[in-house]
């Protein structure tokens, strides 16, 4: 079995395992006590803090350990907003932030604050100029991920941090996906104000996050006061897990340059071969400014859940942003913001040590799995429909496809099947109440060279999506 979902969680690093076992014997006591066992635990905690701070690029007394990366983000957002409540109640986030940030933003908005989302381009990258336009006098905090967790695109952290610093607005960086890869993936020297990370993303144990708050940043810890971790993360520190997290971060950083280069070569092969081997497949995300181990692609006419199950049976563990793999039946908010195809979406994220032979086997298996799923759905074979003899296009939609009540990728499959039955220049309309259709039908038009005319409410319910045949 090949595990290709490192963006979700990385297997425990051997160094983390060793450090965890050692610290279980030495780090069980309360580090706040002055007796021998407490002093020993305090030494372990302080050493771990120094190692983690060195990797992050901050002072040890600026870094606190939390119970998870999600907790670090929630406390970072809430604490920075509370600390700057006199400056205003405005929060700025990108449209592709991790759901933990978006949930924190929703809570802030529900409490009477304002939230401004900055959009991204088709590569998933924000524009520093767009951030500059929305930083107002009442902006208390801005948030930007260092690298996107679904498509791997690196964000312009240094440029946005400079803009925020020049306007006196603190920037919180979600560095969960980039900390393992070193300063190059984080924009070394960036003038960020707060930073959050998560140990299980780099091979540390789950249940450890970190939150760095620069000196001078106004911060009011949410919730009841607590004397631990500078008051920013309440509760007894899990010292063995913290020691293992810091040790593994140092270990992966030492290998990051060489392993990153090796994995980038493997990912480049996937990026090149998938569109060649699988008809109607689109690789998404920035091809150059990206994490070295992650690639995402989407396949037309494929049910995402069926595709993941097929790959699992073939021995590959991958993830997906397709709506049909989610209980909400909504496509990934990242793919929606990018405006790219969501159906048949696959995210491959290679953990350190992945053999090249596993990638070759994945590429050998993938076309057959996709073809099998398409055949089960009665999808087109991938070839373009032949153009009919030229004739005058009728007024109004020549064909109306009723796909109400049917989920992705069926509306797009029915659209593709019907295309050959209308003359060039004519329109056809697809009726759908599937949220994914709002993204996938325009994306299908872009991939197949057809014109997406627009959408409007349908008298039968749902939405009518109109497409004009151009070829």
N, C-alpha and C positions, 0 to 999 in steps of 0.2 A: 504494500500500500504506500502511495506517495502522498505526503501531506503538502499541499500547495496553498495553504491559507495562513501564511505568516502575518499578514496584515491584521488578522483577528487576534492571534496569539501564537507565540513562538514556543516550541518545546523547551523545557527547563535546560539551561546551559549546564554542562558538566561542572564548571566552576561554581555555579549557583548551588548545585547539589552538594558539593563538598563544603562550601561555606555555610550552607543551611545546617548540615549535620553537626559541624563544629560549633556553630553558634547556639544550637539547642542545648548544649551542655554548659555554655558560658554566659549566655545572654538572657536567662530566664528571669532574673531579678529586676526589681524596680530601679531604673537608672536615676531616679530622683533621691534615692537613699544614700547615706554617707558610709554605711558599713561596707565591708569588703566585696560582698556579692553585688551590691548596688554600684560600687565604683567600677567593678569589672564590666558590668553591663553598660555603664556610661562610657567607658573607653571604647567599647565596640560600637556604640551608637555614634559617638563623635567621629571615629575613624570612618564609618560608613558615610556620614554626612560630608566629611571632607572629600572623600573620593567622588561622591555624587556631584558635589558642588564644582569640583574641578572639571568633570565631564560636561556639566551644564554651562560653566563659564560665569559663575557667581561666587560670592563669599559664602562660607559655610553657615554663617549666622543669618543669611538671607533665605536659606532653604529649609523647608519643613517636609516631613513625610506624612502622607495621608493614607487612608484605607484603600484608595484606588485612584486611577486616573480620572474617572468620572467625578469622584469626590473633590479632587484637586481643581478641576474645571469649575464645578459648581461653587466651591468656596472661593476660588479666585475671582469669578465674576461677581458673586454677591458681596465679597469683602471689598473689592475695589469700588464697586458702585456705592456701597454704604460709606466708604471712606471719603468719597468725593460728592456726597449728596448736595453740598453747598454749591458745587460747580454746575450741577444740572442732573437730569435724569435720563440723558440720552445714551443709548448703547448702539454701537455700530458693529456689525458682524458681516462676514461674507456669506453668500447663499449656499456655500458648499461646506460649511463647518460641520464638525461631528455632531451627531444628534444630542450629545450631552450639552454642548454649547447652545444649541437651538432650544433645548428644553429649559435651560437657565434663562435664556432670553424671553421665552414665553412666560415664565414665572415673573420676570421683571415687568413685562408688559401688563400682565394681569394685576400687578400691584400698583399700576398707574404710571409706569415708566414708558418711554418710547424706544422703539427698536427700528433701526434702519438696516436693510440688507443691501449689500453691494453685490451686483451680479458678476458673472464670469463669462469668458469667451468659450468657444467650442472646445478648447483644450483644457478648460477647467481652471483657468488662471485669472486672478483679479488684476485690475489695472490700478496702480498707485494713484493715478489721476482721479479715478472714481472715488477712492477713499478720501482724497483731498477735498472733493466737492461736498462730501457729507459731514465732514468734521466741523461741527458748529460750536458756538459759544456755550451751548448747554450739553455738549458731549462729555460724559463722565468717563467713558471707557470704550476702547476699540479692541476687537478680537480678530486674530488671523491665525489660521493653522500654518505650520511650516511646510507641510506636504499633505496632499489630499489622501485620505485613507482608502478611497475607492478606485481612483485612477492614477495615483502616484505623482501627479503634477506638483512641482515645487512652486511655492508662492514667493513673491518678491518681498520677503520679510524686511530686509534691510531698508529698502526704499520706503515702505509703509511706516516702519519704525521711525525713520528720520522725519517723515511728515508729521507723525503724531508727536514726537518729541519737540519739534519746532513750534507746535501749537499747544503744548502743555497738556496733551491727552495721553494717559498711559495706554500702552499696548500690551495685551495678554496674548502670548503665543502658545498655541496648542502644539507641542513638539512631540506628541506621542509616537508618531510614525518616523520621525527623523533622528531621534536622539542616538539610536544605535549606529548611525552612519556618520556621526561626527559633525564638526563645525561646517563642513562644506554643504551639508543638507539643511543646516539651520541658519546660514548666513552669519558666519563668524563676525563678531564685533557689532552686530545689530543692536540698536539702542532700545531694546525691548524693556518693559517695566515688570511684567510678570510672565512666568512660564510654567507650563504643566506637562507632566509626563506620566507614563504608566509602565511598570516594570515588566509585566507579562508580554509587552510588545518587543522587548529586547532579549528575552530569555531568562528574566528573573521570575520569581514566584508571583502568582496572582495575589491581589490584596495589598499591593504596595503601589502608591503613587507618590509623586513629588510635586511640590509647589514652591517656586522661587518668587520672592517679592523683593525687588531692589530697595535699597535704603533710600529714603526720601519719598517713596510712593505712599500716599495716604491709603490706609487699609484698616477696615473695621471688621474684625472676624464676626461672621454671622452666628447666631445662637448664643446660648449661655457661655459665660467666660470659662476658660479652662487654662490651667497653668502649663500644659504640655505643648511642645512644638510651637513656641512663641505665641500660644493662644490661637493658632490658625488651624490646628487639627486636633480635636479633643480625643481623649481616650488613651489608654495604655499603649505604648509603642510595641509593635510586633518586632522586637529586635532581631531574632533569627532571620525573619523574612527580609527585613531592611538590610541586614548585612549581606545576605545572598543577592539581593537586588543590586547593591552597590558593587559587589565583586563581579557580578556578571556584566554590568555595564562597562566596567573597566576592561574586562576581557574581550567583549565584542568590539569595543572601540579600538583595541590594539590590533585587531584583524580586519577592521572595517575597510581600509583602502584596498587591500588585496582581494578580500572576499566580495566587496562591492564591484570591483572590476570584473571578476569572474562571473558573478550573477548577472551583471549588465550584458555580458556577451550572450548568456543563455536567454535572457529576456529579449534581446535584439533578434535572436533567431525566432522566437515565438511571434514577435511583432511582424517579422517578414514573412514567415511561413503560413500563418493562419489565413490571411487573405488569399494566398495562392492555393491553399489546400481546401478551403471551405468557401464555396460560392456565396456571395451576398453576405460577407462578414465585414464588420467595420471595427478597426482597432481605435480606441479612444484614449484621450489624455495626451499630454505634451510628449512628443517623441524624443526630445533632447533634455529638457529641464524637468527631470523626474527622478523618483527613487530608483535605485538600481535593480531592485528585486521584484518589481510589481508591474503587471500589464493587465489591461482590461479590454475585452472585445465583446461585441454583440453580433448575433446571427439572426438574420431575417427568418421568419416563418418557423420559429422554434419556441416551444414552451420551456421557460427557464427552469422550472422545477423538474420537468422530465429530463432535461439536459443534465442537470446536476446529479439526478439519480443514475442516469446512464453512465456518467463519468465515475461516480462512486462505485458502481458495479465493475467498472473497468479498472478500479484500483487508484482513483485520484480524488483527493479531497479538495474541492475548490468552493468558492462562494459566488454570490450573484446579487445584482441590484435589480433584477427583473421583478415586476409587480406580481407575477404568478408564483414567486417564491416567498411572498410576504403575506402574512395574515391580513394586512390592511388592503391588499390588492392595489397598492399604490407603487409606482416605480420609484426607484431611489431618488431622493431629493437632489443628489449630486448630478445624476444623469438628466433630470428635468431641468436643472439650472443651466447645464451645458447645452441642452437642446439636441442631444444625440439619441440614437436608437437605444431603447431599453429592453426590447424583447430578446430572449436568448442570450442574456448578458452573463459573462463569465469573468471573474476576477481571479487571476493566478498570481500568488505572492509566494516567492520561493524562500524557504528558511535557509539560514547559513548551512553550508555543507551539502546542499542539493546536488546529486550527481548529474552530469550532463546526459547520461544514459536515460535518466527518468524523464527529462524534457523531450528527448527523441521519442521515447515510448508514448508520451502524451500526444505529440504531434502525429504519431502513427495511428493512434486510437481515435482522436477527435473527429476526423471527417466521417468515419463510420457511425459514430454516436449521433452526430448532427443529422446525417442522412436518415438514420433510423427514426429519429424523432419527427423529422419532416414527413417521412412516409406515413407514420401513424396519424399525422394531422391532415394528410392529403394535400400537402403544400406543393407549390410549384417546384420544379427540379432545379431552379436557379438560372435557367437560360432565359434571355429576353424574349418576350412574345413577338412574333413576326408582325411587321406593320401591314395593315390591310391596304387595299387599293385606295387611293385618295378619293374622297367624296365629301360633299358638303356636310358640315357638322350641324346637327339639329339644335334648335334653341332649347335651353334648359337641360338638366341632366338626362343623358341618354339612358343611363342605368341607375337604379336605386338599389343598394345592397342593404338589406335589413339584417344587421348583426346585433340587434338589441338583446341583452341578456347573455351574450357570448364574450368570453374573456380572451385576453391576449394569448397567442398571436392570431386568433381566428379572424378578427376584422381585417387585418392586413392581408392574411392569406386570401380571403374572399375578394378583396380589392385587386390583388395581383391576378387572380383567376379571371376576373371580369374585364381587366384592362384590354385584352385582345378582342373583346366583343364590341368595342366602341371605336368610331373612326378617329383619326388624328385630328385634334382640335376640339373634340367633343369633351363634355364633362361627365363624370359619374359621381354619385353621392353615396357615402357610407354612413348608415345610422348606427351609432354605438353609444352605450352608456358605460363603457369601460374607461377608467381614468387613464390607462396607458395609451389609449388611442390618441389622446391629445398630443402626445409626444411621438408615438411611433408612426402615425400616418404622415405627418410632415417629414419625419426623418426618412421614411420609405421613399417619398417623392424625391428628396435630395439624392438618395443613393441610386435611384433608378432613372433620374433625369426627367421626371414628370413635374407638372406645376401644381403646387398646393394652393388652391384658390382661397380657402378659408373655412370657417366653421360658424354655424348658427344653431340655435335651439330647434329641435325637431318637434313637429306637431304630435308625433307618435311617442315622444319621450326621448330623453338622451340628447345627443348632438348629431347634426348632419355635417359631415366633413366632405367638402367638395374638392375633387381633383380633376385637372384637365390633362388629357393625354397629349403629349408633345412628340412622341415617337413610337 
